Amino acid sequence: MRKKFVLLALTLLLTASSQSASLAGEILEKIKQTGVITAGTRKDAIPFAYVNEEGEWVGYSIDVLEIIRQDIEKKLGKPIQLKLVEVTPQNRFDKVKNREIDIECASSTFTWERDEIVDFSVSYFASGTKIFRKKGSDLGTIDSLAGRRIGVIPNTTNEQAIKLQQPAAILVPIKDRTEGLEKLKKGEIEAIAGDGIVLQGLKLENNNADQFEVVPEFPYMYEAYACMIPEDESAWRGMVNYSLVKFMEGIISDQPQQVEIYDRWFGEEIGVTPYSREAINDYFQGIVDSYEWIPLISY
């Protein structure tokens, strides 16, 4: 019940933000003229966006961007190309704010502070801050983090969550989760703080996965993932939200194409990092209920 309540609260927060007033801008017109959507995403955020063994850019967020591309292509009545640009936790906000990219979709969390410099779409996933530790470690509860060395990527919501929940934790800056893993193996830190679902992906890509685990069961702080776009682009944001809401409708109503995408990354049997359909359906339902139902048609 607690988990459902928190997810519903996140749903309402993101919905309210996405419906705030904004002026129509130039991005949709630029896409129409150039035939290109320039999208920022990550190469190190399994299962949202990463490069697989074949050198292909894949992930849940990549599939979401492709859905947006297809819908924009139909809306504009002309071929539209998706140009992917790598972003990092450090530069993603500037790239959106400076309009170097039209949209960023990966594992970015909505915050009110970030909303002052970029706009957000409706949320398309929910996770929360957990820690990645060696098996046998006594770290787990928020009290246990006091006086312990926890790796955090600076200026992330994960860093903020640990600061708020346990000010006595010793926060050690890391460039990314890969560097954090190396420091953890060497004993320079005792855990890595990050989004739980992404930390599960880190565990999967590690050769000694059975030596590590992600805890606790419930996050220290819940977070809502959304795409970021430049401010004052209501027409563009409306198109992005249309695609996302339609996709979530498909998940809720068990449409094969949409469910296949979800199961590919989060399915309990075949997913890269399993995540409860019941929990995500509750979350998606709260978002969809705030909009007019879109007749579902094949992508």
C-alpha positions as CSV (number, residue, x, y, z in Angstrom):
1,M,0.0,0.0,0.0
2,R,2.8,2.4,0.9
3,K,4.5,1.8,-2.4
4,K,1.3,2.4,-4.4
5,F,0.7,5.6,-2.5
6,V,4.1,7.0,-3.2
7,L,3.9,6.1,-6.9
8,L,0.5,7.8,-7.1
9,A,2.0,10.9,-5.5
10,L,4.8,10.9,-8.1
11,T,2.2,10.5,-10.9
12,L,0.2,13.5,-9.8
13,L,3.3,15.6,-9.4
14,L,4.6,14.9,-12.9
15,T,1.2,15.4,-14.4
16,A,0.8,18.8,-12.8
17,S,4.2,19.9,-14.0
18,S,3.6,18.7,-17.6
19,Q,0.4,20.7,-17.8
20,S,1.9,24.0,-16.7
21,A,1.5,26.9,-19.1
22,S,4.2,27.3,-21.7
23,L,4.6,29.2,-24.9
24,A,4.8,27.5,-28.3
25,G,8.3,27.4,-29.6
26,E,10.5,26.5,-32.6
27,I,11.6,22.9,-32.1
28,L,8.6,21.3,-33.9
29,E,9.1,23.6,-36.9
30,K,12.8,22.9,-36.9
31,I,12.1,19.1,-37.0
32,K,9.6,19.7,-39.8
33,Q,12.3,21.6,-41.8
34,T,15.3,19.3,-41.1
35,G,13.5,16.0,-40.8
36,V,15.7,15.2,-37.8
37,I,15.0,14.8,-34.0
38,T,18.2,15.3,-32.1
39,A,17.8,13.3,-28.9
40,G,20.2,13.0,-26.0
41,T,20.5,9.8,-24.1
42,R,23.1,7.7,-22.2
43,K,25.5,4.9,-23.0
44,D,25.8,3.6,-19.4
45,A,22.3,3.3,-18.0
46,I,21.1,-0.3,-18.4
47,P,18.3,-1.0,-19.1
48,F,17.3,2.5,-20.2
49,A,20.0,3.4,-22.6
50,Y,23.3,1.6,-23.3
51,V,25.5,0.1,-26.0
52,N,25.2,-3.7,-26.3
53,E,27.8,-6.2,-27.3
54,E,27.1,-5.7,-31.0
55,G,27.8,-2.0,-30.6
56,E,24.1,-1.0,-31.0
57,W,22.5,1.7,-28.9
58,V,19.6,0.0,-27.1
59,G,17.3,0.3,-24.1
60,Y,13.8,1.2,-22.9
61,S,14.4,4.9,-23.4
62,I,15.7,4.3,-26.9
63,D,12.5,2.4,-27.7
64,V,10.5,5.3,-26.2
65,L,12.3,7.8,-28.4
66,E,11.6,5.6,-31.5
67,I,7.9,5.7,-30.6
68,I,8.0,9.5,-30.4
69,R,9.8,9.6,-33.8
70,Q,7.2,7.4,-35.4
71,D,4.3,9.5,-34.1
72,I,6.0,12.8,-35.2
73,E,6.6,11.2,-38.6
74,K,2.9,10.5,-39.0
75,K,1.9,13.9,-37.7
76,L,4.2,15.8,-40.1
77,G,3.6,13.4,-43.0
78,K,7.3,13.1,-43.9
79,P,10.3,10.9,-43.0
80,I,11.8,11.8,-39.7
81,Q,15.3,10.6,-38.6
82,L,16.2,10.0,-34.9
83,K,19.8,11.3,-34.3
84,L,21.1,10.1,-30.9
85,V,23.6,12.2,-29.0
86,E,25.4,10.9,-25.9
87,V,24.8,12.9,-22.7
88,T,26.3,12.6,-19.2
89,P,24.9,13.3,-15.8
90,Q,27.1,16.4,-15.8
91,N,26.2,18.0,-19.2
92,R,22.6,16.8,-19.9
93,F,20.8,19.9,-18.5
94,D,23.0,22.3,-20.4
95,K,22.5,20.5,-23.6
96,V,18.8,20.8,-23.2
97,K,18.8,24.3,-21.9
98,N,21.2,25.5,-24.7
99,R,19.0,23.7,-27.3
100,E,21.9,21.5,-28.5
101,I,19.4,18.7,-28.4
102,D,15.6,18.7,-28.9
103,I,14.9,16.1,-26.1
104,E,16.7,14.0,-23.6
105,C,15.3,10.6,-22.6
106,A,17.2,8.3,-20.3
107,S,17.1,8.0,-16.5
108,S,16.6,11.7,-15.6
109,T,14.5,12.4,-12.6
110,F,12.1,15.3,-12.2
111,T,12.9,17.9,-9.5
112,W,11.4,21.3,-9.0
113,E,14.9,22.8,-9.1
114,R,15.6,21.3,-12.5
115,D,12.2,22.4,-13.7
116,E,13.4,26.0,-13.4
117,I,15.8,25.5,-16.3
118,V,14.2,22.8,-18.5
119,D,10.8,21.4,-19.1
120,F,9.7,17.8,-18.4
121,S,7.3,15.5,-20.2
122,V,5.0,13.2,-18.3
123,S,6.8,10.5,-16.4
124,Y,7.4,7.2,-18.2
125,F,9.0,5.2,-15.3
126,A,9.4,5.3,-11.6
127,S,12.3,4.1,-9.5
128,G,14.2,5.4,-6.4
129,T,17.5,5.7,-4.7
130,K,19.1,2.5,-3.4
131,I,22.7,1.3,-2.8
132,F,24.9,-1.2,-4.6
133,R,27.0,-3.1,-2.0
134,K,29.2,-6.2,-1.7
135,K,27.4,-9.2,-0.4
136,G,27.9,-9.7,3.3
137,S,28.0,-5.9,4.0
138,D,25.8,-4.7,6.8
139,L,24.8,-1.6,4.8
140,G,21.2,-1.3,4.0
141,T,19.0,0.7,6.4
142,I,19.4,4.4,6.3
143,D,20.8,4.4,9.8
144,S,23.6,2.0,8.7
145,L,24.9,4.6,6.2
146,A,26.1,7.0,9.0
147,G,29.9,7.4,8.9
148,R,30.2,5.1,5.9
149,R,31.8,6.0,2.5
150,I,29.1,6.0,-0.2
151,G,29.9,6.8,-3.8
152,V,27.7,9.3,-5.5
153,I,27.6,11.1,-8.8
154,P,27.7,14.8,-7.9
155,N,24.6,16.9,-8.5
156,T,22.2,14.0,-8.9
157,T,19.0,13.2,-7.1
158,N,20.8,10.2,-5.6
159,E,23.3,12.4,-3.9
160,Q,20.5,14.7,-2.6
161,A,18.6,11.7,-1.3
162,I,21.5,10.4,0.8
163,K,22.3,13.9,2.1
164,L,18.7,14.4,3.2
165,Q,18.1,10.9,4.6
166,Q,21.5,10.4,6.3
167,P,23.6,13.6,6.6
168,A,26.2,11.6,8.6
169,A,27.1,9.5,5.5
170,I,30.5,10.2,4.0
171,L,29.8,11.0,0.3
172,V,32.6,10.2,-2.1
173,P,32.3,11.8,-5.6
174,I,32.4,9.4,-8.6
175,K,32.4,10.3,-12.3
176,D,29.9,7.5,-13.2
177,R,28.8,4.0,-12.0
178,T,31.7,2.3,-13.8
179,E,34.2,4.3,-11.7
180,G,32.1,3.7,-8.7
181,L,32.3,0.0,-9.2
182,E,36.1,0.1,-9.5
183,K,36.3,2.1,-6.2
184,L,33.9,-0.4,-4.6
185,K,36.1,-3.4,-5.6
186,K,39.2,-1.7,-4.3
187,G,37.6,-0.8,-1.0
188,E,37.8,2.9,-1.5
189,I,34.0,3.2,-1.0
190,E,31.6,0.8,0.7
191,A,28.6,1.3,-1.6
192,I,27.3,3.2,-4.6
193,A,24.1,5.2,-4.4
194,G,22.0,5.2,-7.5
195,D,18.6,4.5,-9.0
196,G,17.6,1.0,-8.0
197,I,16.6,-0.2,-11.4
198,V,19.9,1.1,-13.0
199,L,22.0,-0.4,-10.2
200,Q,20.4,-3.8,-11.1
201,G,21.7,-3.2,-14.6
202,L,25.1,-2.5,-13.2
203,K,25.0,-5.8,-11.4
204,L,24.1,-7.6,-14.6
205,E,27.0,-6.1,-16.6
206,N,29.5,-7.1,-13.9
207,N,31.4,-10.4,-14.4
208,N,31.2,-11.1,-10.7
209,A,27.5,-10.3,-10.3
210,D,26.9,-12.8,-7.5
211,Q,29.3,-10.9,-5.3
212,F,27.1,-7.8,-5.2
213,E,23.5,-6.9,-4.4
214,V,21.1,-3.9,-4.5
215,V,19.4,-2.9,-1.3
216,P,17.1,-2.0,0.5
217,E,13.8,-3.5,-0.7
218,F,12.1,-0.1,-0.7
219,P,14.1,3.0,-1.9
220,Y,15.3,5.7,0.4
221,M,13.5,8.2,-1.8
222,Y,11.2,7.6,-4.8
223,E,11.9,9.3,-8.1
224,A,10.0,9.8,-11.4
225,Y,11.8,9.5,-14.7
226,A,10.8,11.9,-17.5
227,C,12.1,13.2,-20.8
228,M,13.5,16.7,-20.7
229,I,13.0,19.4,-23.4
230,P,13.9,23.1,-23.7
231,E,11.6,25.5,-22.0
232,D,8.7,27.3,-23.8
233,E,8.1,24.5,-26.3
234,S,4.4,23.7,-25.6
235,A,3.7,22.2,-29.1
236,W,6.7,19.9,-29.0
237,R,6.0,18.9,-25.4
238,G,2.4,18.2,-26.3
239,M,3.5,15.8,-29.1
240,V,6.0,14.0,-26.8
241,N,3.3,13.6,-24.1
242,Y,0.8,12.3,-26.6
243,S,3.2,9.5,-27.6
244,L,4.1,8.7,-24.0
245,V,0.4,8.6,-22.8
246,K,-0.6,6.4,-25.8
247,F,2.3,4.1,-25.0
248,M,1.3,3.8,-21.4
249,E,-2.3,3.2,-22.4
250,G,-1.0,0.2,-24.4
251,I,0.8,-1.2,-21.4
252,I,-2.3,-0.8,-19.1
253,S,-4.6,-2.5,-21.6
254,D,-2.2,-5.3,-22.6
255,Q,-1.7,-4.3,-26.2
256,P,0.9,-6.7,-27.7
257,Q,3.3,-4.2,-29.3
258,Q,3.6,-2.0,-26.2
259,V,3.7,-4.9,-23.7
260,E,6.5,-6.5,-25.8
261,I,8.6,-3.3,-25.4
262,Y,8.0,-3.3,-21.7
263,D,8.7,-7.0,-21.2
264,R,11.9,-6.7,-23.3
265,W,13.4,-4.6,-20.5
266,F,11.4,-5.2,-17.4
267,G,9.4,-8.5,-17.9
268,E,9.7,-10.9,-14.9
269,E,10.7,-13.8,-17.2
270,I,12.7,-12.2,-20.1
271,G,13.4,-8.7,-19.0
272,V,16.9,-7.3,-18.6
273,T,16.0,-6.0,-15.1
274,P,12.6,-7.3,-14.0
275,Y,10.1,-4.8,-12.5
276,S,6.6,-5.5,-11.4
277,R,3.9,-4.9,-14.0
278,E,1.3,-4.5,-11.3
279,A,3.3,-1.6,-9.7
280,I,4.0,0.1,-13.1
281,N,0.4,-0.3,-14.2
282,D,-0.8,1.5,-11.1
283,Y,1.7,4.3,-11.8
284,F,0.8,4.6,-15.5
285,Q,-2.9,4.5,-14.7
286,G,-2.6,7.6,-12.6
287,I,-0.9,9.5,-15.5
288,V,-3.3,8.2,-18.2
289,D,-6.4,9.2,-16.1
290,S,-5.3,12.8,-16.2
291,Y,-5.7,12.9,-20.0
292,E,-8.3,12.1,-22.7
293,W,-8.1,8.5,-23.7
294,I,-6.4,8.1,-27.1
295,P,-7.8,5.5,-29.4
296,L,-5.1,2.9,-29.7
297,I,-3.9,2.2,-33.2
298,S,-0.9,0.2,-34.4
299,Y,2.4,2.1,-34.4
